């Protein structure tokens, strides 16, 4: 008995230690001012009230739940960018907690450990853990939906529950969790909505084949879910019609499809990890299929989990061919928790085999380490945002204006600089009152031309190389006085 308890305590420490470790890694990535275009859209939308958020999301192509939660965090904790990054981290960590709790109860210690490690190390997950978007919340919702669906199918067979009262309580919690997670996913992201529809369809088929006595509860749950989504259904139809007419995503080609695998399993520097990870998935799929033939419960669950991201991607690609391109690689991310669970179930069967355990562990840790370094570079080193913001805070006066020449970047600039001080280079009125012009000169774009500036006797002085949101530019200080014409320092 003591040996069993020591072993259980060892697994508890390992599993929860892994949750804490990855959560800590996520927090090390938030101390910067670097955001990209979609994140800026989030931050700007949060400046409005809840009604304006509804109107803004209705005019866009996303549902509103994430923005509501982010707005509440802003109201309670302030306007800090770091607050919003933490809002993204919390659901990512809660997904890991699902591994330490629900996955562990349903599938055991080994699967729980592998689930946490795979989800933490898979290349596509790290950047979304701190991205100020709805993806980490959608990941939590879809993963929870998949796990609750297993509980609803099994009842309390896997929970070791003996008393009738406890059984009733746990079953109510499972069906309530299924409803809440499904509705949450539908209100977070439309491809997460697609993923939970697939989960519900698979659960319905499983109940129809194996446990018809539970179908009544499924129909009741389905009715509640439909009623909960009705307030947004009209908006969804309008957005779908708009997307069918015009959308910005590029045409899907065979190279694009392979890019989905590179996005999920590849790393920036090398292509071979993508091939190796894909081979591991094929091996795991074969093992799961063999287990399904033998009617092993865990392997059947693994195949059903794998079906969710696979069918989500297939449906997205199919709709892109039938209507117009609407699918991007990252849209399957909400279902990647179930993919990681599929892989964890299959790898856990080989945990006692050193020829599988050691290479798989080293490979995953290698991927996780490289991806962490790459995400760290993206957050802290890939742009010059922090330096640019520092120049603004230290040097720009109240009567200064900012002139830029990359027209499409006005939206990004307007997040960092006051919008009333921003002017496109071809539209700026140099007769207006100003002390200094700060010119953001992106290469190969329209310059301040002599005919434009010479009548105003302006002096142009190079300040350095800066950047915002992956757009680098030379910064010039333009002041009134003798025109020296110094666009760049000699040499």
C-alpha positions in Angstrom: 0.0 0.0 0.0 2.8 2.4 0.9 4.5 1.7 -2.4 1.3 2.4 -4.3 0.8 5.7 -2.5 4.4 6.7 -3.1 4.0 6.0 -6.8 0.7 7.9 -6.9 2.4 10.9 -5.2 5.2 10.7 -7.6 2.8 10.9 -10.6 0.9 13.8 -8.9 4.1 15.8 -8.4 5.2 15.1 -12.0 1.9 16.0 -13.6 1.2 19.1 -11.6 4.8 20.2 -11.8 4.5 20.0 -15.6 1.4 22.2 -15.5 3.2 24.8 -13.3 6.3 24.6 -15.6 4.5 25.4 -18.8 2.4 28.1 -17.1 5.6 29.8 -15.9 7.1 29.6 -19.4 4.0 31.4 -20.8 4.3 34.2 -18.2 7.9 34.9 -19.3 6.6 35.9 -22.7 4.3 38.7 -21.7 6.6 41.6 -20.7 6.8 43.5 -24.0 4.8 46.0 -26.1 4.7 43.8 -29.3 1.3 43.1 -30.8 0.2 42.3 -34.3 -2.7 43.5 -36.4 -5.4 41.1 -35.1 -4.3 41.8 -31.5 -4.6 45.5 -32.2 -8.1 44.9 -33.4 -8.8 43.3 -30.1 -7.3 46.1 -28.1 -9.2 48.8 -30.1 -12.5 46.9 -29.8 -12.1 46.7 -26.0 -12.0 50.5 -25.8 -15.8 50.5 -26.5 -18.6 49.4 -24.2 -20.3 46.0 -24.4 -22.9 47.2 -27.0 -20.1 48.6 -29.2 -18.3 45.2 -28.8 -21.4 43.4 -30.0 -21.7 45.8 -33.0 -18.0 45.5 -33.8 -17.9 41.7 -33.7 -21.2 41.5 -35.7 -19.5 43.6 -38.4 -16.4 41.4 -38.3 -16.3 37.6 -38.7 -16.1 36.4 -35.1 -18.5 35.9 -32.2 -18.3 38.1 -29.1 -17.6 35.9 -26.0 -13.9 36.3 -25.9 -14.2 40.1 -26.1 -16.7 40.2 -23.3 -14.3 38.3 -21.0 -11.4 40.5 -22.1 -13.5 43.6 -21.5 -14.3 42.5 -18.0 -10.6 42.0 -17.3 -9.9 45.4 -18.6 -12.6 47.0 -16.4 -11.3 45.2 -13.3 -7.6 45.2 -13.8 -7.0 48.2 -16.1 -5.9 48.8 -19.7 -2.5 47.1 -19.5 -1.4 45.0 -22.4 0.0 42.5 -20.0 -3.5 42.0 -18.4 -4.8 40.9 -21.8 -1.9 38.6 -22.3 -2.7 37.0 -18.9 -6.3 36.6 -20.1 -4.9 34.5 -22.9 -2.6 32.5 -20.6 -5.3 31.5 -18.1 -7.4 29.3 -20.4 -4.2 27.8 -21.9 -3.1 26.8 -18.4 -6.7 25.6 -17.5 -6.4 23.2 -20.5 -3.3 21.8 -19.0 -5.2 21.5 -15.7 -7.8 19.4 -17.6 -5.0 17.0 -18.3 -4.1 16.9 -14.6 -7.7 16.3 -13.5 -10.2 15.0 -16.1 -7.8 13.3 -18.5 -6.1 11.7 -15.5 -9.4 10.4 -14.1 -10.6 9.0 -17.5 -7.4 7.7 -18.9 -4.8 7.4 -16.2 -1.5 9.0 -15.0 0.6 8.2 -18.1 -1.9 9.7 -20.6 -2.4 12.8 -18.4 1.4 13.4 -18.3 1.8 12.9 -22.1 -1.1 15.1 -22.8 0.4 18.0 -20.8 3.8 17.5 -22.4 2.6 17.2 -25.9 0.3 20.2 -25.7 3.0 22.3 -24.1 5.7 21.3 -26.6 3.8 21.0 -29.9 5.1 23.9 -32.1 1.8 25.5 -32.8 0.7 26.0 -29.2 3.3 28.3 -27.6 2.5 31.5 -29.6 -1.3 31.1 -29.0 -0.7 30.9 -25.3 0.0 34.6 -25.1 -1.8 35.9 -28.2 -4.5 38.4 -27.4 -7.1 36.5 -29.3 -9.8 33.9 -28.6 -7.8 30.8 -29.6 -6.6 29.7 -26.2 -10.2 30.0 -24.8 -11.5 28.1 -27.8 -8.9 25.4 -27.1 -10.1 25.1 -23.5 -13.8 24.9 -24.6 -13.3 22.3 -27.4 -11.0 20.1 -25.2 -13.5 20.3 -22.3 -16.3 19.4 -24.7 -14.5 16.3 -25.9 -13.8 15.1 -22.4 -17.3 15.8 -21.2 -18.7 13.9 -24.1 -16.7 10.8 -23.0 -18.1 11.2 -19.5 -21.7 11.6 -20.8 -21.2 8.4 -22.9 -19.7 6.3 -20.1 -21.8 7.7 -17.3 -19.7 6.9 -14.2 -18.1 3.7 -15.4 -14.6 5.2 -15.4 -15.0 7.3 -12.3 -15.2 4.6 -9.6 -18.4 6.1 -8.2 -20.5 3.7 -6.1 -23.2 5.7 -4.3 -26.4 6.5 -6.3 -26.5 10.1 -5.1 -22.9 10.8 -6.2 -23.6 9.1 -9.5 -26.6 11.4 -10.1 -24.6 14.5 -9.2 -21.6 13.6 -11.3 -23.8 12.8 -14.3 -25.6 16.2 -14.1 -22.2 17.9 -13.9 -21.0 16.0 -17.0 -24.1 17.0 -19.1 -24.0 20.6 -17.8 -20.3 20.7 -18.7 -21.0 19.4 -22.2 -23.6 22.1 -22.7 -21.6 25.0 -21.3 -18.4 24.0 -23.2 -20.2 23.5 -26.5 -22.0 26.9 -26.3 -18.8 28.6 -25.1 -16.9 27.2 -28.1 -19.7 28.4 -30.5 -19.5 31.9 -29.1 -15.7 32.0 -29.2 -14.8 31.0 -32.8 -16.7 29.7 -35.7 -14.3 26.8 -36.5 -14.4 25.9 -32.8 -18.2 25.9 -33.3 -17.5 23.4 -36.2 -15.3 21.3 -34.0 -17.9 20.9 -31.2 -20.6 20.1 -33.8 -18.4 17.3 -34.8 -18.0 16.2 -31.2 -21.8 16.3 -30.7 -22.3 14.3 -33.9 -19.8 11.6 -32.8 -21.4 11.5 -29.4 -24.9 11.1 -30.9 -23.7 8.2 -33.2 -21.9 6.5 -30.2 -25.0 6.7 -28.1 -27.2 5.5 -31.0 -25.0 2.5 -31.5 -24.1 1.6 -27.9 -26.2 3.4 -25.3 -29.6 4.4 -26.7 -31.0 4.8 -23.2 -28.9 8.0 -22.9 -30.2 9.6 -26.2 -33.0 11.4 -24.4 -30.5 13.3 -22.3 -28.5 14.1 -25.4 -31.7 15.5 -27.1 -32.4 17.6 -24.0 -28.9 18.9 -24.0 -29.0 19.7 -27.7 -32.2 21.7 -27.3 -30.6 23.8 -24.5 -27.6 24.4 -26.7 -29.7 25.5 -29.7 -31.7 27.9 -27.5 -28.6 29.3 -26.0 -27.2 30.1 -29.5 -30.3 31.5 -31.0 -29.5 35.2 -30.0 -26.4 35.1 -32.3 -27.7 32.8 -35.0 -29.0 35.7 -37.2 -25.6 37.4 -37.0 -23.9 34.2 -38.0 -26.0 33.9 -41.1 -25.3 37.6 -42.0 -21.6 37.1 -41.5 -21.6 33.9 -43.5 -23.3 35.7 -46.4 -20.7 38.5 -46.3 -17.8 36.0 -46.3 -19.3 34.1 -49.2 -19.2 37.3 -51.2 -15.8 38.6 -50.2 -12.9 37.4 -48.0 -9.2 38.0 -47.8 -7.8 34.5 -47.4 -5.7 33.2 -50.4 -6.7 30.3 -52.6 -6.0 26.8 -51.1 -3.5 24.7 -53.1 -1.7 21.4 -52.3 1.2 23.5 -51.0 -1.2 25.3 -48.7 -2.5 21.9 -47.4 1.0 20.7 -46.6 1.5 24.1 -44.9 -1.1 23.1 -42.4 1.2 20.3 -41.2 4.2 22.6 -41.2 2.3 25.1 -39.1 1.2 22.4 -36.6 4.4 20.3 -36.3 7.2 22.4 -37.9 9.7 24.9 -36.5 11.2 27.9 -38.1 14.7 26.7 -38.7 14.2 23.1 -39.9 11.7 21.1 -41.9 12.6 17.6 -40.7 10.7 17.9 -37.4 7.5 18.2 -39.4 8.2 15.0 -41.3 9.1 13.2 -38.1 6.1 14.4 -36.2 3.8 13.5 -39.1 5.4 10.0 -39.1 4.7 9.7 -35.3 1.1 10.6 -35.9 0.8 8.0 -38.6 2.3 5.4 -36.3 -0.1 6.4 -33.5 -3.0 6.3 -35.9 -2.1 2.8 -36.9 -1.8 1.7 -33.3 -5.2 3.3 -32.5 -6.8 1.6 -35.5 -5.5 -1.8 -34.4 -6.9 -1.1 -30.9 -10.3 -0.2 -32.4 -10.4 -3.6 -34.2 -9.8 -5.2 -30.8 -12.5 -2.9 -29.3 -10.2 -1.3 -26.7 -12.1 1.6 -25.2 -9.0 3.9 -25.0 -8.2 3.4 -28.7 -11.7 4.1 -29.8 -11.7 7.3 -27.8 -8.3 8.2 -29.3 -9.6 7.7 -32.9 -12.7 9.8 -32.1 -10.5 12.6 -30.6 -8.3 12.5 -33.7 -11.4 12.7 -35.9 -12.4 16.1 -34.5 -9.3 18.2 -35.8 -9.1 16.1 -38.9 -12.7 16.6 -39.9 -12.5 20.3 -38.9 -9.7 20.8 -41.3 -11.3 18.7 -44.1 -14.6 20.6 -43.8 -12.7 23.9 -43.8 -10.8 23.0 -47.0 -14.0 21.6 -48.6 -15.9 24.8 -47.9 -13.0 26.8 -49.3 -13.3 24.9 -52.6 -17.1 25.0 -52.7 -17.7 28.6 -51.7 -14.5 30.7 -51.5 -11.2 30.4 -49.4 -12.2 30.7 -45.8 -9.9 28.4 -44.0 -6.5 29.1 -42.4 -4.1 26.7 -40.6 -4.7 28.3 -37.2 -8.4 27.7 -37.4 -7.9 24.1 -36.3 -6.1 25.2 -33.2 -9.1 25.0 -30.9 -9.3 21.2 -31.7 -5.6 20.6 -31.2 -6.1 19.7 -27.5 -8.1 16.6 -28.7 -5.3 15.8 -31.2 -2.8 15.9 -28.3 -5.1 13.7 -26.3 -5.2 11.2 -29.2 -1.4 11.1 -29.3 -1.1 10.9 -25.5 -3.4 7.9 -25.3 -1.3 6.0 -27.9 2.1 7.0 -26.5 1.1 6.1 -23.0 0.8 2.5 -24.0 4.5 2.5 -24.8 5.8 4.4 -21.8 7.4 1.2 -20.4 9.3 0.6 -23.6 12.6 2.6 -23.5 13.0 2.5 -27.3 9.8 4.6 -27.5 9.9 6.5 -24.2 13.4 8.1 -24.5 13.3 9.2 -28.2 9.7 10.5 -27.9 10.6 12.5 -24.7 13.8 13.9 -26.2 12.0 14.8 -29.4 9.2 16.6 -27.7 11.4 18.5 -25.3 13.6 19.5 -28.3 10.6 20.8 -30.2 9.3 22.6 -27.1 12.6 24.2 -26.4 13.1 25.4 -30.0 9.6 26.7 -30.2 9.9 28.6 -26.9 13.0 30.3 -28.1 11.3 31.2 -31.4 8.3 32.6 -29.6 10.6 34.5 -27.2 12.3 35.9 -30.3 8.9 36.9 -31.8 7.7 38.6 -28.6 11.0 40.4 -27.7 13.4 40.5 -30.6 11.5 40.2 -34.0 10.3 43.8 -34.0 11.7 47.0 -32.7 8.5 48.0 -31.0 9.8 48.6 -27.5 12.5 50.9 -28.8 10.0 52.8 -31.0 7.6 53.3 -28.1 10.6 54.4 -25.9 11.5 57.1 -28.5 7.9 58.3 -28.5 7.7 58.6 -24.7 11.1 60.3 -24.4 11.1 62.7 -27.3 7.8 63.4 -28.9 6.1 66.6 -27.8 2.4 67.6 -27.6 2.6 69.7 -30.8 4.6 67.1 -32.8 3.0 65.1 -35.6 3.9 61.7 -37.1 4.1 61.2 -40.9 4.2 57.7 -42.3 4.6 56.3 -45.9 3.3 52.8 -45.5 -0.4 53.4 -46.1 -1.7 50.0 -45.0 0.0 50.3 -41.6 -2.1 53.2 -40.3 -4.2 50.8 -38.3 -1.2 49.5 -36.5 0.3 52.9 -35.9 -2.9 54.2 -34.5 -2.6 51.8 -31.6 0.8 53.2 -30.5 0.4 56.8 -31.5 -2.6 59.3 -31.1 -4.7 59.0 -34.3 -5.1 62.8 -34.6 -1.3 63.1 -34.9 -0.9 60.6 -37.7 -0.7 61.7 -41.3 0.0 59.8 -44.5 3.0 61.4 -46.4 1.0 62.3 -49.5 -1.8 63.9 -47.5 0.0 65.8 -44.7 -0.6 69.6 -44.7 2.8 71.2 -43.9 1.0 74.6 -43.4 -0.5 73.3 -40.1 1.0 74.3 -36.8 3.6 71.8 -35.5 6.9 71.8 -33.7 8.5 68.6 -35.1 7.6 66.0 -37.7 8.6 62.4 -37.0 8.8 60.7 -40.4 8.4 56.8 -40.4 10.2 56.0 -43.7 9.5 52.4 -44.8 11.8 51.4 -47.7 10.4 51.5 -51.3 7.4 53.6 -50.2 6.7 57.3 -51.0 9.3 59.7 -49.7 9.2 63.4 -48.6 10.0 64.8 -52.1 11.9 68.1 -52.6 9.0 69.8 -54.2 6.9 69.0 -51.2 9.3 70.2 -48.5 11.7 72.8 -49.9 9.2 75.7 -49.7 8.8 75.1 -46.0 12.5 75.3 -45.2 12.6 72.0 -43.2 15.6 70.3 -41.8 15.6 66.5 -41.9 17.8 64.5 -39.5 18.2 60.7 -39.4 17.4 59.3 -36.0 17.8 55.5 -36.4 16.2 52.3 -37.4 13.0 51.3 -35.7 9.8 49.3 -36.4 6.3 48.3 -35.4 4.5 45.0 -36.0 7.2 43.4 -38.3 7.4 46.6 -40.4 10.8 48.2 -40.0 11.5 51.8 -41.0 14.1 54.6 -40.7 13.0 57.4 -38.4 13.7 61.0 -39.3 13.2 64.1 -37.2 11.9 67.0 -39.4 12.2 70.5 -37.9 11.8 74.0 -39.1 15.1 75.7 -40.2 17.8 75.6 -42.9 17.2 72.5 -45.1 20.3 70.4 -44.8 18.8 67.6 -47.0 20.3 64.9 -44.8 18.2 61.8 -45.4 20.8 59.4 -44.0 24.2 59.7 -42.3 27.1 59.3 -44.6 28.4 55.7 -44.8 
